[in-house]
Amino acid sequence: FRFLLTTSYYELSVQNWFSLHRLQLLYNHSIQATFNATRIYAPASYSYHCEHVSSLQRYDALLIPSSANDLSKLWEVTFIDFQIQGFNVQEGHFAYAKDCASFFSPAILMGLVMSLILLLVLAYALHMLIHLKSLDRHYECKASPAYFAQMKDNDMGDEKEPLRSSGNESYELRNQEFCKIYI
């Protein structure tokens, strides 16, 4: 294996970065296959680490065959637990690693969406609880519908009407308003 690394200075980050530019497979001192590397880069003082660096699509193909007529189409290359550091290696140990894992995987993104939905439901429930009003404060009952005290004729003359019955005198109210509801 031959790893071709390049280094460049980026003004925005104010430091040097290295990137794996190409991977060549050598056999008997001749190049058998060449792969262009994509998204394999880190600051020059760091190392780069990835669980899978592969030419296969199921591992998110970071190694792309350099040309269609090259022999690299015949090769399938996969590195497991891949770590590389091109510069500033001290005492044979890797420096702090920049990992290839993205911060927003589908699982993390789905968890954020579900948390947002649950937060909205909770906010709506709290809003409804805060604005919930007791019915006892809004009802003002005047009398019980089961019992009416007998009223004098001169007080409620226009609101009562005599009932015709067998000798007993009883009255029925025309306007049967028992409770007032304020909204």
C-alpha positions as CSV (number, residue, x, y, z in Angstrom):
1,F,0.0,0.0,0.0
2,R,1.2,3.5,-0.8
3,F,-0.5,6.4,0.8
4,L,-0.1,9.8,-1.0
5,L,-0.7,12.6,1.5
6,T,-0.8,16.3,0.9
7,T,-0.7,19.2,3.3
8,S,-2.1,22.6,2.9
9,Y,-2.6,25.7,5.0
10,Y,-6.1,27.1,5.5
11,E,-6.4,30.7,6.6
12,L,-9.9,30.2,8.0
13,S,-8.7,27.6,10.6
14,V,-5.2,29.2,10.9
15,Q,-3.5,25.8,10.7
16,N,-2.1,23.2,8.4
17,W,-4.3,20.3,7.4
18,F,-3.3,17.0,5.8
19,S,-5.4,14.9,3.5
20,L,-5.1,11.5,2.0
21,H,-5.0,12.2,-1.7
22,R,-4.5,8.8,-3.2
23,L,-4.1,5.1,-2.3
24,Q,-2.1,2.9,-4.6
25,L,-1.9,-0.9,-4.4
26,L,1.5,-2.2,-5.3
27,Y,2.4,-5.8,-6.2
28,N,5.9,-6.8,-7.4
29,H,6.9,-3.1,-7.5
30,S,4.2,-2.3,-10.0
31,I,1.0,-0.3,-9.4
32,Q,-2.0,-2.6,-9.6
33,A,-4.8,-0.2,-8.6
34,T,-5.2,3.4,-7.7
35,F,-8.0,4.9,-5.6
36,N,-8.8,8.5,-5.0
37,A,-9.6,9.3,-1.4
38,T,-12.4,11.6,-0.5
39,R,-13.2,13.2,2.9
40,I,-10.1,11.8,4.6
41,Y,-8.5,14.9,6.2
42,A,-7.5,16.3,9.6
43,P,-5.4,19.0,11.1
44,A,-1.7,18.3,10.6
45,S,-1.2,18.0,14.4
46,Y,-4.0,15.4,14.7
47,S,-4.5,11.9,13.3
48,Y,-7.5,10.7,11.3
49,H,-9.6,7.8,12.5
50,C,-12.5,6.0,10.9
51,E,-14.2,2.6,11.6
52,H,-14.4,1.7,7.9
53,V,-12.5,3.2,5.0
54,S,-13.6,1.2,2.0
55,S,-14.2,1.2,-1.8
56,L,-17.6,-0.5,-1.1
57,Q,-20.8,1.4,-1.1
58,R,-22.1,-0.3,2.0
59,Y,-19.3,1.4,4.0
60,D,-19.9,4.8,2.3
61,A,-17.1,4.4,-0.2
62,L,-14.4,6.8,0.8
63,L,-12.0,5.2,-1.8
64,I,-13.1,5.8,-5.4
65,P,-11.4,4.1,-8.3
66,S,-9.2,6.6,-10.1
67,S,-10.4,5.8,-13.7
68,A,-12.9,3.5,-15.3
69,N,-10.3,1.6,-17.4
70,D,-8.0,1.1,-14.4
71,L,-7.6,-2.3,-12.7
72,S,-8.9,-0.8,-9.5
73,K,-12.5,-1.8,-10.5
74,L,-11.4,-5.4,-9.9
75,W,-10.3,-4.6,-6.3
76,E,-12.4,-4.3,-3.2
77,V,-10.4,-2.5,-0.5
78,T,-11.7,-2.2,3.1
79,F,-9.7,-1.0,6.1
80,I,-11.3,-1.7,9.5
81,D,-10.5,0.6,12.4
82,F,-8.4,2.8,10.1
83,Q,-6.1,5.5,11.6
84,I,-3.5,7.6,9.9
85,Q,-1.3,10.5,10.8
86,G,1.0,12.0,8.2
87,F,2.9,14.6,10.1
88,N,4.1,15.5,13.6
89,V,4.3,11.8,14.8
90,Q,5.9,11.8,18.2
91,E,7.3,8.7,20.0
92,G,5.5,6.3,17.7
93,H,2.0,7.2,19.0
94,F,-1.0,8.7,17.3
95,A,-2.0,12.2,18.3
96,Y,-5.6,13.1,19.1
97,A,-7.9,11.7,16.4
98,K,-10.4,13.5,14.2
99,D,-13.1,10.9,13.7
100,C,-15.0,10.4,10.5
101,A,-18.4,9.9,12.2
102,S,-20.8,12.7,11.5
103,F,-22.5,14.6,14.3
104,F,-26.0,14.1,12.8
105,S,-26.5,10.5,12.2
106,P,-30.1,9.4,11.2
107,A,-30.7,8.1,14.8
108,I,-29.6,11.4,16.4
109,L,-31.7,13.4,13.9
110,M,-34.8,11.2,14.6
111,G,-34.3,11.6,18.3
112,L,-34.2,15.4,17.9
113,V,-37.3,15.4,15.8
114,M,-39.2,13.2,18.4
115,S,-38.0,15.4,21.2
116,L,-39.3,18.5,19.4
117,I,-42.7,16.8,18.9
118,L,-42.9,15.8,22.5
119,L,-41.9,19.3,23.6
120,L,-44.7,20.8,21.5
121,V,-47.3,18.4,22.9
122,L,-46.1,19.2,26.4
123,A,-46.3,23.0,25.7
124,Y,-49.8,22.7,24.3
125,A,-50.9,20.6,27.3
126,L,-49.5,23.2,29.7
127,H,-51.1,26.0,27.8
128,M,-54.5,24.2,28.1
129,L,-54.0,23.6,31.8
130,I,-53.1,27.3,32.5
131,H,-56.2,28.5,30.6
132,L,-58.5,26.0,32.2
133,K,-61.3,27.7,34.1
134,S,-63.4,26.3,36.9
135,L,-67.1,26.1,36.2
136,D,-68.0,27.0,39.8
137,R,-66.8,30.6,39.4
138,H,-69.0,31.2,36.3
139,Y,-72.3,29.8,37.5
140,E,-74.5,32.0,39.6
141,C,-77.5,29.9,40.7
142,K,-80.6,31.7,41.7
143,A,-82.8,28.9,43.0
144,S,-83.1,25.1,42.9
145,P,-85.2,23.8,40.1
146,A,-86.8,21.3,42.4
147,Y,-88.5,23.7,44.9
148,F,-90.0,27.1,44.5
149,A,-91.3,29.1,47.4
150,Q,-94.8,30.4,46.9
151,M,-94.7,34.1,45.9
152,K,-97.1,36.8,46.5
153,D,-99.4,37.9,43.7
154,N,-98.4,41.5,43.6
155,D,-94.6,40.8,43.4
156,M,-94.6,38.5,40.4
157,G,-97.9,39.2,38.8
158,D,-96.8,39.2,35.2
159,E,-94.4,36.3,35.5
160,K,-96.8,33.7,37.0
161,E,-99.8,32.0,35.5
162,P,-102.3,30.1,37.6
163,L,-102.6,26.4,37.0
164,R,-106.1,25.0,36.9
165,S,-106.3,22.1,39.3
166,S,-108.8,20.6,41.6
167,G,-109.1,23.2,44.4
168,N,-105.4,23.8,45.1
169,E,-104.0,27.1,43.9
170,S,-100.5,26.7,42.4
171,Y,-98.5,28.8,40.0
172,E,-96.0,28.1,37.2
173,L,-93.3,30.7,36.2
174,R,-93.3,31.7,32.6
175,N,-89.7,32.6,32.6
176,Q,-87.9,29.7,34.2
177,E,-84.4,31.1,34.5
178,F,-82.5,29.1,37.2
179,C,-78.9,29.9,36.6
180,K,-77.0,32.5,34.8
181,I,-73.9,31.5,32.9
182,Y,-71.1,34.0,32.3
183,I,-68.6,33.3,29.6
